[in-house]
Amino acid sequence: MLIERFKSKIHRARITQADLNYVGSITIDEALMEAANLIEGEKVQIVNNNNGERLETYVIKGERGSGVICLNGAAARRAQVGDVVIIIGYGLMDIEEAKSFEPSIVFPDENNQVPTSS
């Protein structure tokens, strides 16, 4: 049996853009994608902490180091620039793998940059 399990999270990123005239998706800084173990085209859930909205879309790779978090297309109506969101990726795995799986979690700074460890 396979279960869907949380595998990736970008916790409390800020929306930098909302582009209604784009064909769907969320654009995410490539460095954040890499740190959270997300890939281009992957389905993600977006949770908006400011208004409670939840939506699903797919990831588009944004410029590395730009801090971009842009909701595109109809999703642009569900957030405003500056809103704080959680971006969650899920994976299918068998139950035994799921029990020991360690998800990738990123806590970006106020500019959506991956924190550097000292």
One Martini backbone bead per residue (centre of mass of N, CA, C, O) as a GRO file, in nm:
protein
  118
    1MET     BB    1   0.098   0.035   0.020
    2LEU     BB    2   0.021   0.372  -0.042
    3ILE     BB    3   0.119   0.695   0.077
    4GLU     BB    4   0.063   1.028   0.156
    5ARG     BB    5   0.351   1.239   0.220
    6PHE     BB    6   0.526   1.460   0.369
    7LYS     BB    7   0.843   1.609   0.214
    8SER     BB    8   0.792   1.934   0.179
    9LYS     BB    9   0.901   2.272   0.306
   10ILE     BB   10   0.798   2.616   0.296
   11HIS     BB   11   0.823   2.831   0.577
   12ARG     BB   12   0.722   3.147   0.554
   13ALA     BB   13   0.677   3.288   0.291
   14ARG     BB   14   0.679   3.556   0.058
   15ILE     BB   15   0.497   3.732  -0.147
   16THR     BB   16   0.619   3.905  -0.451
   17GLN     BB   17   0.395   3.794  -0.659
   18ALA     BB   18   0.106   3.857  -0.893
   19ASP     BB   19   0.005   3.681  -1.205
   20LEU     BB   20  -0.282   3.670  -1.382
   21ASN     BB   21  -0.137   3.663  -1.693
   22TYR     BB   22  -0.080   3.356  -1.631
   23VAL     BB   23  -0.024   3.003  -1.671
   24GLY     BB   24  -0.011   2.912  -1.397
   25SER     BB   25   0.127   2.865  -1.085
   26ILE     BB   26   0.455   2.862  -0.912
   27THR     BB   27   0.717   3.073  -0.840
   28ILE     BB   28   1.050   2.956  -0.738
   29ASP     BB   29   1.326   2.976  -0.600
   30GLU     BB   30   1.575   2.758  -0.664
   31ALA     BB   31   1.702   2.746  -0.377
   32LEU     BB   32   1.440   2.666  -0.233
   33MET     BB   33   1.380   2.414  -0.390
   34GLU     BB   34   1.636   2.261  -0.319
   35ALA     BB   35   1.610   2.273  -0.004
   36ALA     BB   36   1.304   2.130  -0.031
   37ASN     BB   37   1.285   1.913  -0.258
   38LEU     BB   38   1.200   2.053  -0.534
   39ILE     BB   39   1.040   2.037  -0.856
   40GLU     BB   40   0.972   2.091  -1.159
   41GLY     BB   41   0.615   2.030  -1.177
   42GLU     BB   42   0.538   2.001  -0.898
   43LYS     BB   43   0.309   1.934  -0.670
   44VAL     BB   44   0.139   2.183  -0.464
   45GLN     BB   45   0.071   2.336  -0.155
   46ILE     BB   46  -0.104   2.635  -0.060
   47VAL     BB   47  -0.074   2.837   0.241
   48ASN     BB   48  -0.250   3.112   0.370
   49ASN     BB   49  -0.201   3.298   0.660
   50ASN     BB   50  -0.384   3.561   0.603
   51ASN     BB   51  -0.670   3.395   0.469
   52GLY     BB   52  -0.676   3.057   0.446
   53GLU     BB   53  -0.592   2.973   0.185
   54ARG     BB   54  -0.615   2.694  -0.053
   55LEU     BB   55  -0.386   2.536  -0.291
   56GLU     BB   56  -0.319   2.390  -0.613
   57THR     BB   57  -0.007   2.329  -0.789
   58TYR     BB   58   0.284   2.418  -0.977
   59VAL     BB   59   0.625   2.429  -1.042
   60ILE     BB   60   0.844   2.707  -1.103
   61LYS     BB   61   1.144   2.818  -1.192
   62GLY     BB   62   1.342   3.049  -1.037
   63GLU     BB   63   1.562   3.270  -0.967
   64ARG     BB   64   1.849   3.247  -0.819
   65GLY     BB   65   1.830   3.456  -0.528
   66SER     BB   66   1.552   3.633  -0.563
   67GLY     BB   67   1.291   3.536  -0.377
   68VAL     BB   68   1.074   3.419  -0.546
   69ILE     BB   69   0.703   3.440  -0.502
   70CYS     BB   70   0.471   3.341  -0.758
   71LEU     BB   71   0.148   3.384  -0.840
   72ASN     BB   72  -0.032   3.231  -1.104
   73GLY     BB   73  -0.301   3.323  -1.232
   74ALA     BB   74  -0.574   3.246  -1.051
   75ALA     BB   75  -0.399   3.236  -0.783
   76ALA     BB   76  -0.354   3.551  -0.761
   77ARG     BB   77  -0.638   3.588  -0.602
   78ARG     BB   78  -0.522   3.432  -0.315
   79ALA     BB   79  -0.306   3.676  -0.305
   80GLN     BB   80  -0.068   3.900  -0.168
   81VAL     BB   81   0.165   4.099  -0.145
   82GLY     BB   82   0.321   3.974   0.165
   83ASP     BB   83   0.218   3.718   0.207
   84VAL     BB   84   0.204   3.428   0.404
   85VAL     BB   85   0.348   3.107   0.321
   86ILE     BB   86   0.292   2.757   0.259
   87ILE     BB   87   0.493   2.502   0.104
   88ILE     BB   88   0.374   2.178  -0.010
   89GLY     BB   89   0.506   1.853  -0.040
   90TYR     BB   90   0.434   1.530  -0.180
   91GLY     BB   91   0.455   1.167  -0.131
   92LEU     BB   92   0.483   0.843  -0.246
   93MET     BB   93   0.471   0.570  -0.006
   94ASP     BB   94   0.545   0.335   0.184
   95ILE     BB   95   0.484   0.279   0.511
   96GLU     BB   96   0.777   0.218   0.599
   97GLU     BB   97   0.913   0.461   0.473
   98ALA     BB   98   0.730   0.680   0.611
   99LYS     BB   99   0.827   0.629   0.910
  100SER     BB  100   1.148   0.733   0.829
  101PHE     BB  101   1.100   0.984   0.689
  102GLU     BB  102   1.274   1.293   0.595
  103PRO     BB  103   1.195   1.599   0.565
  104SER     BB  104   1.209   1.904   0.388
  105ILE     BB  105   1.294   2.210   0.564
  106VAL     BB  106   1.223   2.563   0.520
  107PHE     BB  107   1.341   2.885   0.670
  108PRO     BB  108   1.302   3.169   0.558
  109ASP     BB  109   1.367   3.472   0.531
  110GLU     BB  110   1.238   3.795   0.474
  111ASN     BB  111   1.376   3.741   0.157
  112ASN     BB  112   1.365   3.436   0.070
  113GLN     BB  113   1.616   3.306   0.205
  114VAL     BB  114   1.851   3.082   0.261
  115PRO     BB  115   1.982   2.982   0.529
  116THR     BB  116   2.286   3.002   0.684
  117SER     BB  117   2.523   2.814   0.820
  118SER     BB  118   2.768   2.854   1.097
   0.00000   0.00000   0.00000
